Amino acid sequence: MLLFFSVFKAHWVLFIVSPKERSVWILDTISVKANKDKDDYPLSRAIESSFGSGLTWTMVQCKQQDGSWECGFMVIWFMVQFVLKKRFRFPNNVSISFRIYLS
């Protein structure tokens, strides 16, 4: 898991990289509103230079933030959920959706 903080946009994003699967999942809480893809993140170039081209990139359907401050909290929650629940069947259960449940 890699955290990315954009200094210019003051925004946190989570990248989950699986070299074995040759896949990267991006969890961005403002990606839907902004219609983003991997090329919107400078970290994607660093990942490709480290692991080579030919990676499969997925913008994960995740909860989108309502305000301007929730991204850090939500990224931490995504990490906790991944460690506690998602990792056991990873990567089969990441690409469909990744929602926040506060139960």
Beta strands, then each sheet from edge to edge (+ up, - down):
strand 1: 2-6
strand 2: 11-18
strand 3: 23-27
strand 4: 56-59
sheet 1: 1+ 2- 3+ 4+
end
